[in-house]
Amino acid sequence: MLDLRQMLIFMTIADKRSFTRTAEALGMAQSAVSQHLRRLEDQLGLTLLDRNSRSVALSTAGEAMLPHALALLASEKAMMAAARAILAKSEAVVRIGAYSFAAEQRMDAIDAFQKRYPEPQLEIIYGTRTELMAKLREGELDVFFSLSAPGVVEADLDMTHVVRRYCHVAVPAGHRLAGRERLSIDDLAGESLAISPGNQDSPVVSQVYAGLRAHGVQLVLAPEADRRAIARFAHSRGLPHLMWETQERPGHNADDEDVYPLMGEAPVIDTVVYSRPGDRRRWVRLLIAAFASRKRAAA
């Protein structure tokens, strides 16, 4: 197989007409230049140069081979340019793993990112936590915008904290818990409470809701994880339901419901972004920074 470095040396000798000047131009020892040229001649079975003590010139065979050497190097440059173009295009696509619910925080960050950096194409891939974690580890995703129970880490992945959400309870008018000044987790003992089904992230949901179950709360799974769907499900059955806010808001009324921050040993849930360690691609780094900035905006 022909060595492209030998082609470059041959072409440089043809241009410089000197082994010494070729060695200087290529930053090589003169002996190495001579060895590479000899190996090329041996492979081709041709004498490419006419040498004497005073000059170096292309032989007739060398003159015939020079256009082929030029074509080989031009082809190599074209291939490298094509590879760079393909790489640049692939790096301009950032694949984000996400749940089909909990989109508000994610979309706020994505909107802010794309206003500042319109060049990359962002692709959202939905799935369960198990599916998306596997895709991230296998390189099929660049980041995973996820929920997490506080203190839970994935040892083989980098994690960027985005925001913490605090548990609130929306109580329908006429319910025995309505009209209070505050609501604690102990007040919910024996109550039925509508919650997200958590199908896409059952490990996190189980950890977050374990404390409620321990206090005797009966958790009723809504058929859909969308916030509005959960509220509608709860309204139709006269049940309180959970809401998650980035701050502990004082008790207030909204949509004919009393909304309270849950006091006591109330659950909290974190929104985080997972990525593979050592991924230093520009768009991935900037997207993670955009997600992290939402934490400061929410503070």
N, C-alpha and C positions, 0 to 999 in steps of 0.2 A: 504494500500500500504506500502510495506516495505521501510524503510528509510536507505539509504546507509551509513549514519553516524552511525546508530545503528549497521550495519554490521561491520564497522571499529572498533567500541568500543568493540564489541563482540570478534573480531579477536585479538585485542590488549590485552584484558584480558586473552584470551587463551594463548597468548605468554608470558605475564608478570606474570600471576598468582597472580595478585594483583590489587585491585582497586586504591590504592595509586599510584603505579608506572604507571598504565594506565593513570590516571589523569595527572600526570607529563609529560608523553610522548606526550599526546594530547593537553596539555595546557588548561585543563578544571578543573573545580571544581570537587572534588570527589563525591559530592552529585549529580551533573549533570550526571556523569558516571553511577551512580546507577540508576537514573531515566530512562535514555535511555535504559539500560539493562532490567529494569523491563517492560518497554513498549514493547520491542521486545519479551520478554517471554509471555506477555499478548496477543500479536498479533498471535504468533505461538501456544499458548496454551501449551507450554512446559517449563519445568525448565531446563535451559541450564547450570547452574552452581551448584556445590555442595559447599556450603559455611559453614564455621564455624569460630570461633573467631581467629583461627590461620592460616587458608589457604583457598585458592580458587582453585577449580579444575573443569574441564569440567565434566558435568554429562554424562550419556550414550547418552541422547538426544542431548546434546551439541556436543559430539564427532561426532554424525551422521550429525548434521547441519553444522559443520565447513567447510566441502568441498563445500557446497552450498554457504556459505558466501564468501569463496574465489573465487568461480566462478562468483558471482554477482559483486564483486569488480573488478575482472579481465575484465569482460565484460564492466563495466563502464569506465575503463582505455582505453580499446580498442576503445570504442565509442568516447571518448574525443580525442584520437590520430587520429582517422579517421576524426573527425570534424576539427581538426587543419590542417590536410593535405588538406582537401577540401577548407578550408579558404585560405591556402597558395596558392593553385592553382588558386583560383578565384582572389586573389589579384595580381597574376602575369599576369593577363590579364587587360590591360588598354585600355578602349574604348574611341576613339577620334572622336568627331563629327567634320565634315568638309564639305566644299563645294567641288564640283567636279572640280572647277577651283581654282586659287590662291594657287596652290600646291607647288610652288618653295620654299617659305619661310618655309612652314610646313615641307617639306621633308628634307631640310637642317638641321632643328632642330632634326627631328626624326633620321636621319643618325648619327648625332653627339651623340645623346643619346644612340642608340643601339650599337655603337662602344664601348662605355664605359660600358654600362649595357646590355649585350646580353640576360640576363635571362628572362625579362618579354616579353610577347607576346602583340604586339600593334595591335589593330583592328580599322580600319578606317570605320566610318559609315557616309554615305553621306545623305544630305537632305537639305531642306530649313531652313532658320533661325528659322521660327516658329516651324517646326518639331523638330529641334535639341535642341532648348531651352526647349521644353516640355520634351524631353527625358532626358536632363540633370537634370531638376528639379525633374523628377520621378525616378532618379537613374539608368536609362538605359545607361547613358554616364558618363564618369569620367571627361572629359574636353571637351570644345567646342572651336575649333580654328576658330575665327570669324573675320569679318570686323566690324568696328564701326565708326560712325561719331564722331569727337572729342567732348568730354564733355558728351557723352551719357553713362549712367550707368544703370545697372540692379540692383535695390536696394537689392534684395534677393540673389545675387550671388557675389562671389569674382571675380575680374577682374585683370589680369596681362597684362600690356602693352608690346607688342613685338616690334613693329616698326611703325613709321609714314611714309606714302608714299605721295610723292608730285606729283602734276599733271603736266604732260608734254604733248605737242601736236606734233604729227608727221604729217608733211605737205608734200604731194606728189610733185614731180618735176613738174613745170609748173603751179602749183596753184598760185593764186594771193598773197597768204601769204608766199610763198617760197622766200628764199634769204634774209630775213630780219636779222637784228642783234638781235632782241628780239621780243617777242610776249606777248601782254597783253590780259586780258580777254575782254577789250573793243574792241580789234581788231577782236574778234570773233562775234561781234554783226551782226546778219543776216546771219551768216554762218551755213551750215549744218555740223555736227560733228558726226562721228561714235563712238558709245559707246557700252559697254557690255549691254546685255539685262537685267542683274541683276535679273533674275527670282528667284534665290535662296536667295537673300537678298534684296528684293525690298524696305523695310523700310529704310535701310541704303543708298541704291542707290538714293532714292528719296531725302533724306536729303543732300547728297553730291552734287547732280546735281541741286539742287534748285537755287543756285547762278548763274549757267550757264544759266538756263532758264530765270532768272530775268534780265540778260544782253542781252536777245534776241537771244540766241544761239538755233538753231534748232537741237535737239538731234535725231539721227537716230539709232535705235536699231539694232545691228548685230544679226544674228540668233543664234550665239553661244557665250559663255562667255570666251572661250579660247583665250589667247592673240594673238596667231598666226592666229586664225580664224577671229578675229576682224580686224587685219591688212590686211588680204586677202580680206575681205569684203570691207574695205575702199579703197584698191587699185583698185578693180574692178569697183568702182563707182567714183574714183577720189576725194575721200573725205579725209579731215584730220581726224585723230582719236586720242583718248586719250591713253596715256601711264602713268604708275605709277612707280616712282622710289623712292628709299629710301633716296636719296639726290637730291637737286636741281642741276642738271648737266648743265653746260653751253651749249649754242646752238651748235649742231654738226650734221654731216650728217651720216646716217646709212641706209643701204639698199635703196639707192636712195631717201631717205626722209630727209628733214630738221627737226630736233627734237629740240624743245624749251621748257625750263621751262616756265610755264604759270605765268606771273606776274600779280600783282594787287590782287583783291579779289578772288584768285584762290582756288578751293577746295583742301582739303587734306583728307586722309582717314587713319584710324588706323587699325592695325592688333592686336588683343587681344586674350587672352585665358580666357574663363570663367570656373569657377569651383564652386562646392557647398561649402558654408562656413563650416569650421570645418573638412573638409576632410584631415586627416593627414596620410593617407596611404603612405608608403615610395615611391612606384613607381610613384604615382600621384604627390607627392611633387617634386621628382627628374625630372619628365617629364616637369612640369611647370617651374622648374628652367632652364631646357635645352632650353625651348622656350624663357624665359627671357634673356638668354645669347645671343640669336641671336640679341637682341636689342643692346647689347654692341658691337657685331661683326660688326653690320651695321653702328655704330656711327663713 
